Each structure stands twice: as structure tokens, then as C-alpha cells.
Amino acid sequence: MAGCAQAKKPAVQLKAAAVGSRFDQVGRVTLYAGEPCTTQIMFDFHGAGSTVWLAAPRGETEILTDAAKKERRVHILGKWRRGGQSNCSYVEVTSAELTR
């Protein structure tokens, strides 16, 4: 029976924009379930067929956690940042708002 189960395909990581450039998208978030490349990363943002790592301050973290638990869409504004490793780019959230 080997081979009957389908392997879950990992989401495609969006190619990071230049550090400091704006991020403005609507999509869904999930809690980050791995070992992040920097301690600030707490969420995966799923939008436009790709995944982006998010880091957020406390107020936005509460909104994003609620959105993840209730599977709600969110509008994210932020700036691209780079972690300590060369392949570690993420968005630092400046605003998170639930959408319909």
C-alpha cells in the first residue's frame, strides 16, 4: 500500500522584495509551525498563491492570532525585512485588519 498517501506539497515562498519596501496584500494567516530563521516570525501569510513569513508587534499579533484561529481573511500592511541568515526574508507587520 505504499504510495497511496499523497505528500503535502510545501507552499511556495514568495520571492522577497527589497528590504524596506512596502507589503500590501489580503489573504489568510496560519500560526508558523516550524523553526523560524529569526525569532520574530510567528505567522505564515497565504495570498496570491504563495506564502510569506510575518512578524508583528503585540496589537497586530492579537488580530492575526484571532484571524488564524477563525480562518478569517486579513489585510496586511508592512515592510520587508531580512533576518540574520541570507535566505531569511519576512514582512514586519505595521497594520493588520480583518476583512470580509
MMTF fields as JSON, N, C-alpha, C and O atoms, coordinates in Angstrom:
{
  "mmtfVersion": "1.0.0",
  "mmtfProducer": "UNKNOWN",
  "numBonds": 399,
  "numAtoms": 400,
  "numGroups": 100,
  "numChains": 1,
  "numModels": 1,
  "chainsPerModel": [1],
  "groupsPerChain": [100],
  "chainIdList": ["A"],
  "bondAtomList": [4, 2, 8, 6, 12, 10, 16, 14, 20, 18, 24, 22, 28, 26, 32, 30, 36, 34, 40, 38, 44, 42, 48, 46, 52, 50, 56, 54, 60, 58, 64, 62, 68, 66, 72, 70, 76, 74, 80, 78, 84, 82, 88, 86, 92, 90, 96, 94, 100, 98, 104, 102, 108, 106, 112, 110, 116, 114, 120, 118, 124, 122, 128, 126, 132, 130, 136, 134, 140, 138, 144, 142, 148, 146, 152, 150, 156, 154, 160, 158, 164, 162, 168, 166, 172, 170, 176, 174, 180, 178, 184, 182, 188, 186, 192, 190, 196, 194, 200, 198, 204, 202, 208, 206, 212, 210, 216, 214, 220, 218, 224, 222, 228, 226, 232, 230, 236, 234, 240, 238, 244, 242, 248, 246, 252, 250, 256, 254, 260, 258, 264, 262, 268, 266, 272, 270, 276, 274, 280, 278, 284, 282, 288, 286, 292, 290, 296, 294, 300, 298, 304, 302, 308, 306, 312, 310, 316, 314, 320, 318, 324, 322, 328, 326, 332, 330, 336, 334, 340, 338, 344, 342, 348, 346, 352, 350, 356, 354, 360, 358, 364, 362, 368, 366, 372, 370, 376, 374, 380, 378, 384, 382, 388, 386, 392, 390, 396, 394],
  "bondOrderList": [1, 1, 1, 1, 1, 1, 1, 1, 1, 1, 1, 1, 1, 1, 1, 1, 1, 1, 1, 1, 1, 1, 1, 1, 1, 1, 1, 1, 1, 1, 1, 1, 1, 1, 1, 1, 1, 1, 1, 1, 1, 1, 1, 1, 1, 1, 1, 1, 1, 1, 1, 1, 1, 1, 1, 1, 1, 1, 1, 1, 1, 1, 1, 1, 1, 1, 1, 1, 1, 1, 1, 1, 1, 1, 1, 1, 1, 1, 1, 1, 1, 1, 1, 1, 1, 1, 1, 1, 1, 1, 1, 1, 1, 1, 1, 1, 1, 1, 1],
  "groupList": [{"groupName": "MET", "atomNameList": ["N", "CA", "C", "O"], "elementList": ["N", "C", "C", "O"], "formalChargeList": [0, 0, 0, 0], "bondAtomList": [1, 0, 2, 1, 3, 2], "bondOrderList": [1, 1, 2], "singleLetterCode": "M", "chemCompType": "L-PEPTIDE LINKING"}, {"groupName": "ALA", "atomNameList": ["N", "CA", "C", "O"], "elementList": ["N", "C", "C", "O"], "formalChargeList": [0, 0, 0, 0], "bondAtomList": [1, 0, 2, 1, 3, 2], "bondOrderList": [1, 1, 2], "singleLetterCode": "A", "chemCompType": "L-PEPTIDE LINKING"}, {"groupName": "GLY", "atomNameList": ["N", "CA", "C", "O"], "elementList": ["N", "C", "C", "O"], "formalChargeList": [0, 0, 0, 0], "bondAtomList": [1, 0, 2, 1, 3, 2], "bondOrderList": [1, 1, 2], "singleLetterCode": "G", "chemCompType": "PEPTIDE LINKING"}, {"groupName": "CYS", "atomNameList": ["N", "CA", "C", "O"], "elementList": ["N", "C", "C", "O"], "formalChargeList": [0, 0, 0, 0], "bondAtomList": [1, 0, 2, 1, 3, 2], "bondOrderList": [1, 1, 2], "singleLetterCode": "C", "chemCompType": "L-PEPTIDE LINKING"}, {"groupName": "GLN", "atomNameList": ["N", "CA", "C", "O"], "elementList": ["N", "C", "C", "O"], "formalChargeList": [0, 0, 0, 0], "bondAtomList": [1, 0, 2, 1, 3, 2], "bondOrderList": [1, 1, 2], "singleLetterCode": "Q", "chemCompType": "L-PEPTIDE LINKING"}, {"groupName": "LYS", "atomNameList": ["N", "CA", "C", "O"], "elementList": ["N", "C", "C", "O"], "formalChargeList": [0, 0, 0, 0], "bondAtomList": [1, 0, 2, 1, 3, 2], "bondOrderList": [1, 1, 2], "singleLetterCode": "K", "chemCompType": "L-PEPTIDE LINKING"}, {"groupName": "PRO", "atomNameList": ["N", "CA", "C", "O"], "elementList": ["N", "C", "C", "O"], "formalChargeList": [0, 0, 0, 0], "bondAtomList": [1, 0, 2, 1, 3, 2], "bondOrderList": [1, 1, 2], "singleLetterCode": "P", "chemCompType": "L-PEPTIDE LINKING"}, {"groupName": "VAL", "atomNameList": ["N", "CA", "C", "O"], "elementList": ["N", "C", "C", "O"], "formalChargeList": [0, 0, 0, 0], "bondAtomList": [1, 0, 2, 1, 3, 2], "bondOrderList": [1, 1, 2], "singleLetterCode": "V", "chemCompType": "L-PEPTIDE LINKING"}, {"groupName": "LEU", "atomNameList": ["N", "CA", "C", "O"], "elementList": ["N", "C", "C", "O"], "formalChargeList": [0, 0, 0, 0], "bondAtomList": [1, 0, 2, 1, 3, 2], "bondOrderList": [1, 1, 2], "singleLetterCode": "L", "chemCompType": "L-PEPTIDE LINKING"}, {"groupName": "SER", "atomNameList": ["N", "CA", "C", "O"], "elementList": ["N", "C", "C", "O"], "formalChargeList": [0, 0, 0, 0], "bondAtomList": [1, 0, 2, 1, 3, 2], "bondOrderList": [1, 1, 2], "singleLetterCode": "S", "chemCompType": "L-PEPTIDE LINKING"}, {"groupName": "ARG", "atomNameList": ["N", "CA", "C", "O"], "elementList": ["N", "C", "C", "O"], "formalChargeList": [0, 0, 0, 0], "bondAtomList": [1, 0, 2, 1, 3, 2], "bondOrderList": [1, 1, 2], "singleLetterCode": "R", "chemCompType": "L-PEPTIDE LINKING"}, {"groupName": "PHE", "atomNameList": ["N", "CA", "C", "O"], "elementList": ["N", "C", "C", "O"], "formalChargeList": [0, 0, 0, 0], "bondAtomList": [1, 0, 2, 1, 3, 2], "bondOrderList": [1, 1, 2], "singleLetterCode": "F", "chemCompType": "L-PEPTIDE LINKING"}, {"groupName": "ASP", "atomNameList": ["N", "CA", "C", "O"], "elementList": ["N", "C", "C", "O"], "formalChargeList": [0, 0, 0, 0], "bondAtomList": [1, 0, 2, 1, 3, 2], "bondOrderList": [1, 1, 2], "singleLetterCode": "D", "chemCompType": "L-PEPTIDE LINKING"}, {"groupName": "THR", "atomNameList": ["N", "CA", "C", "O"], "elementList": ["N", "C", "C", "O"], "formalChargeList": [0, 0, 0, 0], "bondAtomList": [1, 0, 2, 1, 3, 2], "bondOrderList": [1, 1, 2], "singleLetterCode": "T", "chemCompType": "L-PEPTIDE LINKING"}, {"groupName": "TYR", "atomNameList": ["N", "CA", "C", "O"], "elementList": ["N", "C", "C", "O"], "formalChargeList": [0, 0, 0, 0], "bondAtomList": [1, 0, 2, 1, 3, 2], "bondOrderList": [1, 1, 2], "singleLetterCode": "Y", "chemCompType": "L-PEPTIDE LINKING"}, {"groupName": "GLU", "atomNameList": ["N", "CA", "C", "O"], "elementList": ["N", "C", "C", "O"], "formalChargeList": [0, 0, 0, 0], "bondAtomList": [1, 0, 2, 1, 3, 2], "bondOrderList": [1, 1, 2], "singleLetterCode": "E", "chemCompType": "L-PEPTIDE LINKING"}, {"groupName": "ILE", "atomNameList": ["N", "CA", "C", "O"], "elementList": ["N", "C", "C", "O"], "formalChargeList": [0, 0, 0, 0], "bondAtomList": [1, 0, 2, 1, 3, 2], "bondOrderList": [1, 1, 2], "singleLetterCode": "I", "chemCompType": "L-PEPTIDE LINKING"}, {"groupName": "HIS", "atomNameList": ["N", "CA", "C", "O"], "elementList": ["N", "C", "C", "O"], "formalChargeList": [0, 0, 0, 0], "bondAtomList": [1, 0, 2, 1, 3, 2], "bondOrderList": [1, 1, 2], "singleLetterCode": "H", "chemCompType": "L-PEPTIDE LINKING"}, {"groupName": "TRP", "atomNameList": ["N", "CA", "C", "O"], "elementList": ["N", "C", "C", "O"], "formalChargeList": [0, 0, 0, 0], "bondAtomList": [1, 0, 2, 1, 3, 2], "bondOrderList": [1, 1, 2], "singleLetterCode": "W", "chemCompType": "L-PEPTIDE LINKING"}, {"groupName": "ASN", "atomNameList": ["N", "CA", "C", "O"], "elementList": ["N", "C", "C", "O"], "formalChargeList": [0, 0, 0, 0], "bondAtomList": [1, 0, 2, 1, 3, 2], "bondOrderList": [1, 1, 2], "singleLetterCode": "N", "chemCompType": "L-PEPTIDE LINKING"}],
  "groupTypeList": [0, 1, 2, 3, 1, 4, 1, 5, 5, 6, 1, 7, 4, 8, 5, 1, 1, 1, 7, 2, 9, 10, 11, 12, 4, 7, 2, 10, 7, 13, 8, 14, 1, 2, 15, 6, 3, 13, 13, 4, 16, 0, 11, 12, 11, 17, 2, 1, 2, 9, 13, 7, 18, 8, 1, 1, 6, 10, 2, 15, 13, 15, 16, 8, 13, 12, 1, 1, 5, 5, 15, 10, 10, 7, 17, 16, 8, 2, 5, 18, 10, 10, 2, 2, 4, 9, 19, 3, 9, 14, 7, 15, 7, 13, 9, 1, 15, 8, 13, 10],
  "groupIdList": [1, 2, 3, 4, 5, 6, 7, 8, 9, 10, 11, 12, 13, 14, 15, 16, 17, 18, 19, 20, 21, 22, 23, 24, 25, 26, 27, 28, 29, 30, 31, 32, 33, 34, 35, 36, 37, 38, 39, 40, 41, 42, 43, 44, 45, 46, 47, 48, 49, 50, 51, 52, 53, 54, 55, 56, 57, 58, 59, 60, 61, 62, 63, 64, 65, 66, 67, 68, 69, 70, 71, 72, 73, 74, 75, 76, 77, 78, 79, 80, 81, 82, 83, 84, 85, 86, 87, 88, 89, 90, 91, 92, 93, 94, 95, 96, 97, 98, 99, 100],
  "secStructList": [7, 6, 6, 7, 1, 7, 7, 7, 7, 7, 7, 7, 5, 7, 7, 7, 7, 7, 6, 6, 7, 3, 3, 3, 3, 3, 3, 3, 3, 3, 3, 7, 7, 1, 7, 7, 1, 1, 6, 6, 3, 3, 3, 3, 3, 3, 3, 6, 6, 3, 3, 3, 3, 3, 3, 7, 7, 2, 2, 2, 2, 2, 2, 2, 2, 2, 2, 2, 2, 2, 6, 7, 3, 3, 3, 3, 3, 3, 3, 3, 3, 3, 7, 1, 1, 6, 6, 7, 3, 3, 3, 3, 3, 3, 3, 3, 3, 3, 7, 7],
  "xCoordList": [0.801, 0.0, 0.848, 0.314, 2.126, 2.991, 2.648, 2.386, 2.649, 2.384, 0.923, 0.582, 0.055, -1.35, -1.576, -2.436, -0.827, -0.979, -0.245, 0.871, -0.881, -0.236, 0.56, 0.083, 1.761, 2.589, 2.072, 1.74, 2.008, 1.566, 2.674, 3.818, 2.327, 3.291, 3.526, 2.561, 4.769, 5.002, 4.603, 4.748, 4.102, 3.723, 4.956, 6.044, 4.768, 5.869, 6.137, 5.218, 7.38, 7.764, 7.905, 8.671, 7.184, 7.246, 8.648, 9.278, 9.138, 10.456, 10.395, 9.538, 11.293, 11.296, 11.599, 12.407, 10.947, 11.221, 12.421, 12.941, 12.838, 13.97, 13.651, 12.526, 14.648, 14.479, 13.986, 14.542, 12.934, 12.359, 11.22, 10.53, 10.999, 9.902, 8.571, 8.524, 7.485, 6.149, 5.561, 5.84, 4.745, 3.964, 2.518, 2.209, 1.625, 0.216, -0.597, -0.737, -1.141, -1.889, -3.005, -2.995, -3.98, -5.077, -4.958, -4.706, -5.138, -5.061, -5.406, -6.069, -4.951, -5.213, -3.887, -2.827, -3.967, -2.77, -2.944, -4.057, -1.819, -1.774, -0.618, 0.304, -0.677, 0.433, 1.627, 1.468, 2.798, 4.01, 4.336, 4.465, 4.468, 4.626, 6.0, 6.122, 7.016, 8.346, 9.378, 9.054, 10.593, 11.721, 12.046, 12.658, 11.656, 11.87, 13.352, 14.166, 13.667, 15.046, 15.365, 16.519, 14.358, 14.542, 13.403, 12.303, 13.636, 12.66, 11.375, 10.356, 11.4, 10.211, 9.106, 7.943, 9.436, 8.453, 7.483, 7.888, 6.178, 5.163, 4.018, 3.208, 3.934, 2.795, 3.247, 4.273, 2.438, 2.549, 1.38, 0.241, 1.647, 0.604, 0.425, 1.39, -0.808, -1.103, -1.937, -3.096, -1.346, -2.055, -1.37, -0.162, -2.127, -1.605, -0.799, 0.179, -1.197, -0.552, 0.815, 1.546, 1.171, 2.472, 2.34, 1.282, 3.425, 3.449, 4.542, 5.637, 4.231, 5.189, 5.222, 4.177, 6.392, 6.52, 6.24, 6.649, 5.533, 5.183, 5.712, 5.752, 6.117, 6.447, 5.585, 5.411, 5.047, 4.129, 4.283, 4.62, 4.029, 4.002, 2.742, 1.853, 2.678, 1.629, 0.204, -0.577, -0.148, -1.515, -1.907, -3.003, -1.025, -1.292, -1.23, -1.938, -0.39, -0.304, -1.652, -2.063, -2.341, -3.655, -4.654, -5.428, -4.647, -5.536, -5.213, -6.117, -3.922, -3.504, -3.791, -4.191, -3.59, -3.883, -5.37, -5.753, -6.207, -7.652, -8.04, -8.868, -7.447, -7.732, -7.312, -8.013, -6.186, -5.706, -6.649, -6.976, -7.08, -7.973, -9.329, -9.917, -9.829, -11.166, -11.129, -12.166, -9.932, -9.741, -10.347, -11.037, -10.078, -10.577, -9.512, -8.316, -9.96, -9.042, -8.59, -9.338, -7.368, -6.811, -6.13, -5.624, -6.136, -5.395, -4.139, -4.213, -2.986, -1.708, -0.96, -0.827, -0.482, 0.453, 1.741, 1.705, 2.868, 4.127, 5.32, 5.182, 6.494, 7.752, 8.573, 8.587, 9.253, 10.13, 11.369, 11.97, 11.744, 12.948, 13.747, 13.237, 14.987, 15.838, 16.371, 16.829, 16.303, 16.832, 18.336, 18.949, 18.922, 20.366, 20.911, 22.068, 20.089, 20.535, 20.211, 19.273, 20.985, 20.809, 19.46, 18.937, 18.895, 17.621, 16.435, 15.412, 16.552, 15.526, 14.954, 15.46, 13.895, 13.192, 11.782, 11.162, 11.287, 9.949, 9.363, 10.068, 8.07, 7.388, 7.146, 6.581, 7.58, 7.297, 5.971, 5.891, 4.937, 3.588, 3.48, 3.89, 2.918, 2.651, 1.16, 0.757, 0.322, -1.12, -1.734, -1.363, -2.685, -3.437, -4.909, -5.278, -5.738, -7.174, -7.975, -7.709, -8.949, -9.819, -10.654, -11.094, -10.87, -11.688, -12.859, -12.9, -13.771, -14.938, -14.677, -15.541],
  "yCoordList": [-1.2, 0.0, 1.27, 2.377, 1.114, 2.295, 3.138, 2.613, 4.429, 5.338, 5.762, 6.569, 5.253, 5.638, 7.039, 7.773, 7.4, 8.721, 9.754, 9.52, 10.893, 11.968, 12.834, 13.208, 13.141, 14.026, 15.451, 15.882, 16.167, 17.555, 18.393, 18.363, 19.135, 19.974, 21.246, 21.911, 21.598, 22.819, 24.048, 24.066, 25.066, 26.3, 26.986, 26.903, 27.654, 28.362, 29.642, 30.425, 29.86, 31.08, 32.187, 32.052, 33.269, 34.408, 34.98, 35.121, 35.309, 35.928, 37.28, 38.115, 37.465, 38.679, 39.908, 39.865, 40.978, 42.26, 42.892, 42.337, 44.02, 44.715, 45.068, 45.444, 44.94, 45.276, 46.714, 47.628, 46.899, 48.221, 48.556, 49.554, 47.738, 48.036, 47.632, 46.813, 48.22, 48.02, 46.665, 46.111, 46.143, 44.936, 45.301, 45.846, 45.011, 45.361, 44.278, 44.309, 43.308, 42.204, 41.747, 41.999, 41.057, 40.442, 38.93, 38.439, 38.196, 36.743, 36.151, 36.786, 34.937, 34.242, 33.995, 33.93, 33.86, 33.587, 32.289, 31.887, 31.648, 30.498, 30.73, 31.49, 30.074, 30.165, 29.453, 28.377, 30.01, 29.42, 28.151, 28.174, 27.054, 25.748, 25.154, 23.945, 25.959, 25.429, 26.126, 26.814, 25.94, 26.606, 27.84, 27.713, 29.021, 30.208, 30.576, 30.242, 31.267, 31.7, 32.953, 33.375, 33.535, 34.639, 34.574, 34.143, 34.98, 34.79, 35.595, 35.267, 36.626, 37.456, 36.781, 37.166, 35.793, 35.179, 34.328, 33.414, 34.644, 33.919, 33.441, 32.625, 33.931, 33.623, 33.342, 33.842, 32.512, 32.331, 33.085, 32.919, 33.907, 34.619, 33.932, 33.761, 33.533, 32.834, 33.742, 34.032, 34.181, 35.036, 34.984, 34.761, 35.188, 35.232, 33.983, 34.072, 32.814, 31.561, 31.334, 30.448, 32.109, 31.95, 32.18, 32.566, 31.938, 32.112, 33.101, 33.077, 33.967, 34.953, 34.812, 34.639, 34.882, 34.852, 36.243, 37.247, 36.294, 37.565, 37.645, 36.654, 38.844, 39.191, 40.397, 41.287, 40.444, 41.523, 41.947, 41.134, 43.255, 43.712, 43.194, 42.63, 43.386, 42.777, 43.038, 42.092, 44.251, 44.563, 43.816, 43.261, 43.801, 43.097, 41.581, 40.837, 41.119, 39.689, 39.172, 38.073, 39.949, 39.533, 39.416, 38.46, 40.363, 40.33, 39.121, 38.405, 38.891, 37.789, 36.426, 35.492, 36.311, 35.057, 34.746, 33.605, 35.752, 35.58, 35.182, 34.291, 35.838, 35.516, 34.09, 33.395, 33.65, 32.286, 31.26, 30.255, 31.504, 30.559, 30.461, 29.382, 31.59, 31.624, 31.52, 31.615, 31.325, 31.202, 32.387, 32.212, 33.587, 34.82, 35.428, 35.208, 36.193, 36.905, 38.193, 38.8, 38.598, 39.818, 40.657, 40.141, 41.95, 42.892, 43.269, 43.802, 42.984, 43.218, 44.356, 44.385, 45.28, 46.308, 46.1, 45.819, 46.238, 46.062, 46.399, 46.934, 46.077, 46.323, 45.041, 44.286, 44.808, 43.649, 43.833, 44.907, 42.782, 42.765, 41.507, 40.571, 41.497, 40.324, 39.899, 40.724, 38.583, 38.03, 37.858, 38.31, 37.219, 37.021, 36.114, 36.252, 35.181, 34.262, 34.839, 35.623, 34.452, 35.014, 34.658, 35.429, 33.518, 33.102, 33.396, 32.717, 34.367, 34.66, 36.058, 37.047, 36.118, 37.38, 37.239, 36.183, 38.299, 38.269, 39.668, 40.635, 39.773, 41.061, 41.441, 40.668, 42.635, 43.195, 43.939, 44.967, 43.428, 43.96, 45.306, 45.452, 46.296, 47.593, 47.777, 48.578, 47.021, 47.099, 45.781, 45.235, 45.276, 44.068, 44.339, 44.786, 44.064, 44.349, 43.176, 42.718, 42.693, 41.624, 42.156, 43.306, 41.318, 41.7, 40.732, 39.715, 41.03, 40.151, 39.195, 38.385],
  "zCoordList": [0.0, 0.0, 0.0, 0.068, -0.074, -0.112, -1.319, -2.4, -1.137, -2.236, -2.323, -3.187, -1.467, -1.51, -0.95, -1.437, 0.043, 0.653, -0.18, -0.645, -0.361, -1.094, -0.141, 0.93, -0.539, 0.275, 0.12, -0.984, 1.213, 1.176, 0.558, 1.011, -0.471, -1.151, -0.336, 0.041, -0.057, 0.706, -0.109, -1.331, 0.577, -0.103, -0.659, -0.09, -1.762, -2.398, -1.623, -1.382, -1.233, -0.531, -1.56, -2.514, -1.38, -2.278, -2.292, -1.244, -3.478, -3.572, -2.86, -3.149, -1.955, -1.135, -1.978, -2.905, -1.643, -2.271, -1.559, -0.591, -2.032, -1.419, 0.035, 0.365, 0.88, 2.297, 2.418, 1.809, 3.213, 3.427, 2.487, 2.695, 1.441, 0.522, 1.143, 2.062, 0.627, 1.192, 0.834, -0.23, 1.736, 1.52, 1.792, 2.852, 0.856, 0.981, 0.276, -0.947, 1.043, 0.456, 1.379, 2.584, 0.765, 1.502, 1.34, 0.24, 2.431, 2.379, 3.735, 4.555, 3.957, 5.23, 5.957, 5.336, 7.267, 8.062, 8.834, 9.171, 9.104, 9.994, 10.953, 10.659, 12.095, 13.028, 12.426, 11.85, 12.539, 11.976, 12.747, 13.971, 12.032, 12.685, 12.457, 12.259, 12.48, 12.24, 13.093, 14.062, 12.724, 13.383, 12.546, 11.485, 12.994, 12.177, 12.065, 12.926, 10.986, 10.779, 11.596, 11.664, 12.205, 13.139, 14.157, 13.814, 15.364, 16.442, 16.251, 16.859, 15.431, 15.262, 14.449, 14.569, 13.634, 12.744, 13.548, 14.266, 13.419, 14.164, 13.28, 13.719, 12.039, 11.174, 9.752, 9.292, 9.058, 7.614, 7.005, 7.441, 6.008, 5.285, 3.943, 3.197, 3.629, 2.386, 1.499, 1.8, 0.42, -0.52, -1.868, -1.944, -2.93, -4.301, -4.653, -5.396, -4.129, -4.475, -3.864, -4.304, -2.868, -2.226, -0.725, -0.228, -0.023, 1.425, 1.797, 1.236, 2.748, 3.263, 4.772, 5.4, 5.355, 6.805, 7.356, 6.772, 8.495, 9.129, 10.546, 11.275, 10.919, 12.297, 12.645, 11.812, 13.847, 14.191, 15.641, 16.501, 15.914, 17.304, 18.006, 17.367, 19.294, 20.131, 19.632, 19.521, 19.336, 18.905, 17.644, 17.56, 16.675, 15.422, 15.626, 14.947, 16.553, 16.848, 17.335, 16.963, 18.159, 18.656, 17.507, 17.461, 16.589, 15.428, 14.553, 14.123, 14.288, 13.423, 14.054, 13.359, 15.364, 16.056, 15.966, 15.711, 16.173, 16.066, 14.643, 14.45, 13.651, 12.242, 11.911, 11.175, 12.441, 12.183, 12.805, 12.174, 14.022, 14.712, 14.033, 13.969, 13.522, 12.919, 11.396, 10.739, 10.834, 9.383, 8.629, 7.625, 9.128, 8.513, 7.616, 7.812, 6.632, 5.743, 6.42, 7.186, 6.131, 6.712, 5.632, 4.635, 5.864, 5.022, 5.8, 6.907, 5.201, 5.869, 5.19, 3.966, 5.987, 5.543, 6.33, 7.528, 5.66, 6.359, 5.493, 4.393, 6.009, 5.298, 5.286, 6.259, 4.172, 4.059, 4.915, 4.933, 5.622, 6.464, 6.151, 5.535, 6.578, 6.39, 7.746, 8.537, 8.006, 9.246, 9.139, 8.172, 10.108, 10.149, 9.062, 8.664, 8.57, 7.534, 6.154, 6.011, 5.146, 3.813, 3.187, 2.383, 3.537, 2.948, 3.867, 3.78, 4.722, 5.723, 5.498, 6.029, 4.705, 4.484, 5.022, 4.901, 5.61, 6.188, 6.146, 5.858, 6.435, 6.469, 7.919, 8.693, 8.275, 9.594, 9.48, 8.807, 10.131, 10.008, 10.714, 11.865, 10.002, 10.617, 10.857, 11.702, 10.1, 10.271, 9.813, 8.774, 10.61, 10.256, 10.533, 11.619, 9.541, 9.664, 9.101, 7.989, 9.859, 9.375, 8.212, 8.233, 7.2, 6.056, 5.937, 6.63, 5.097, 4.865, 3.743, 3.409]
}
